[in-house]
Every structure is written in C-alpha cells, then in structure tokens.
Amino acid sequence: MKNHNIELFRDTRKRLTITNSAMLMVFLLLFIIGTFGLLLSIFYNEQKLDLKALTQQEVEETKTSAPGVTKPDNAFAANQGMYFNYFVKENGELVVGDEFAPEMRQVIMEYVKGWKPNTVEIKYKAIGSQNQEESHLLIAAQTVSQNGRMLGTVYFGKDVSYLWSMFEWLLVVLLGMTVLFMGVAIVTGQFLTRRAMKPILRSYELQRDFLADASHELRTPISILKSGLDVIGMEDGDKLSAFSHELLRDLQKEAKSAAKMVGDLLLLARTDSGVQEISMDTFDFSVMAEQVIRSIQGFAQSRQIRLLLHGQDAIMLHADQEKIKQLLYILLDNAVKYTPEQGEITLTTKTTIVDHKPKLCIMVADTGIGIEPDQLAHIFHRFYRADKNRSRQSGGTGLGLAIAKWIIDAHRGTIHVESVPGVGSSFTVLLPLK
C-alpha cells in the first residue's frame, strides 16, 4: 500500500509538473510569436509606406517631366534602397530610370507584365539567378495619366533583403531563447509542483500518523470492553433478563465489529508507513483452505447459504501464512454478506501456468447481488461500499477489499473481478507459488 501511495504521489507530481511547465511554455510561445509578428508587421508596413510615398512622388514627377522620359536621381534612389525604377509607356516602350542589377530586368518585366493598378499597389517578390544571391523585393506599381490620357505605368522595386536577413537571425535567436526558456519553464514547473505538493504530503503524513495512533490507542480499551462483555455473558448469563440478554448480544456484536475495524485501520496505517512486513514461509495451502471453509461454515449456514470447496490436494505455497488466511477470510466473508438466502458460494483452488511461471489460482464465486460495471473500478478503494445500506446492516466497513488488494500486491499477485448485477460475482486471485 505504501508503494501504491508513493506511485500515486509521484504520478500526481509528474502531472502537476507537466501542467505547470506546459502553461509556462504556452505563454512563452505566445509572447515570442506575438513579439516576432509585431516587429515584422511594423518593419514591413514602414517599408510599404516609404515605397508608396516614393511611388506617388515619382508619378507626380512623371506627369510634369518631358513626355516619355523618367530620370530620377540615382544617388537618391540608392540611398532609399531602390533596386529598380521603370516607367513603361502605353505602347510598351521601357524607360529605365535606375536599376541595381540590369541582368534581372527581363525577370522583373515578366513579373510586372499586365500589372497596371490605378492606385499604388505593393507586392513581394524574391528574385535571383545562378550567379547572384537571391534578393527580396517590395515592388510598387501605379499608372500615370494626364488630362484623361494614359501615359504609362511606374514600377518601383525596393530591396528589403537586409530586413529579411535580420528577421531570419531574429527568428534563430528567438528559437534559441525558446529552447532556453523551455528549460527554465520545466525547472520552474518542478519548483512550483514541489511547493504545491508540500502541504499535501504533510497533510497525508499527519492523517497517516493520526490513524496509526488512534487505532493503536483504541485497540486496548475495545479489547478490554469485548473481553468484559464476554465474561459477563459467561458468569451472569443466567441472572439476566431476556431484554438484558438481547442487549448483551448487541453489545458483544458491536464490540467485535469495532475491534475488527480498529484492527483493519491499524493494518492499513502500518502498510502506509512501511512498518507492516510480510513473513514468508512454505505451507500447504489446501489444508489452510479447508480450515477457513470450516471456520466460516457456521456463518454461511446461519444465512442459509451453501459453501463449497473445489480444490486439488497438497498445493505448496511460499507466502505469509497469516496474510493469505486473512485474504481468504475477506473474500469469503464478503461473498457471504452479499449473497442472499438459498445462495451458493464456491471456493476453487488450483495451480496453473501463467507466462511460463507456476501460479496459485484462488477463485471465489457467488450467486449474490453482483456489482454494477461502473463500480468495479472502485471496490478496492478504502471505505468504498457498492451497497452502503447492505454493508451497514452486515457490519461492513469498506476496508476488507482494500486490505485484500494490499496482501495480493505484497505477494506480487493479481486480482480480477467479474460481476453481473443480479447474477453474482467472481473474484480470481493469482499468486506466485514461490
């Protein structure tokens, strides 16, 4: 049970760490993507505005210049990062105002062919050749008309390769920072998880210690009370009235139930703290099964329930004898409590081979009320009772199957439950023989 709790806390810590780290990573990625997108948008729009202003200026100059000639200042164009400045007349004649790479003129003219917007339009284009590094351009275009007569179209190309390179480096830097801060996010997530788990672990330890102390302190007075009631029943039984006899039997029953519950709580508290150990020994399990059947036979007969044993002889088992006996008592007692009158309970024991290893198979089948499918996953939880009213009437505490599961886990075994509501249940336990 302690290992189960350790695994539970470890899984919880892992899930919290993943959740905290994931949240930090998501916020980090959103911040980086937002920052990169914002910077890209600012610089891109700034370049578009500059190019738009230059294009509009060129259109106005073209209108006032001599027809057919456009010649801006080359030094001015170079300072503005211009890649080319073309004016294409209506008859298709090209007037070159300025160009950085004349060998790329044909590629550019092919791209802008037929592009004649009335207002300034801007497009992105990457061009290059085998002998020249690729250039990233923003290309603007606008038609020029005067007195209702179309003169031609102005094309401006601005080289933004330096911005492209800058943002490529910025992306690399941001990705590197992302990896770095993801590591920081994981470490931070682990730190936050440890802080969050401290009060939980402390609360669990306090609960465990309280349970162990309370169970230990209650065990002695309840045992004395139970013994005292037994003595009264033996010595003064003849002197008691019928009502007193009935009251005494009720008190003895409640004292026995309380003693059992305290014993179960103490056992679970010891398993949680790791104090409870198992003592391995080799014994004949078949003999033990017969003894348990005989001892519980009276309880079953009082409820008019048939109790059957089907098992092979001389099954030698290496295990904790007392714990295995307790396991049988729990499974059979549970079956009797949930089986109605005229029902039947069968204990089947045999050896089998699972994964090439010899195993002991213990199967307890009953014709009881059964368990709903949605409750099967919870029946081994502490204090869980599928039928709470019936459990209270029969004196159940909801601890028996939790203890049974711990005994099976401590012996590296498994338990499987099959149940059909209204038909019955079957508990199958597999334990290593050695």
Order of alpha helices (4+ residues) and beta strands (2+ residues): alpha-alpha-beta-beta-alpha-beta-beta-beta-alpha-alpha-beta-alpha-beta-beta-alpha-beta-beta-alpha-alpha-beta-beta
